[in-house]
Amino acid sequence: MHPLVSVYVAVLFVVLTPGILLRLPKNGKPLTVAVVHGVVFATVLYFTCKPLQKMLDNMGITEPAGMPVPPYTVL
């Protein structure tokens, strides 16, 4: 994974922390709010990570030199 993708994940995590950008559900119990925000984070990450990686590849931004590239395997 490219280091910029890691930065994207960290920023996304902070932005989707309850109370920063939004709070779902309003007046919900803390556990319920945490679970909902976890699901929102996972959903946004799932649908945006691959396009972000493809965009970096199309821009010619490659893995930094010396970083091992993990082999892609199908489970």
Secondary structure, 3 states (H helix, E strand, C coil): CCHHHHHHHHHHHHHCCCCCCCCCCCCCCHHHHHHHHHHHHHHHHHHHHHHHHHHHHHCCCCCCCCCCCCCCCCC
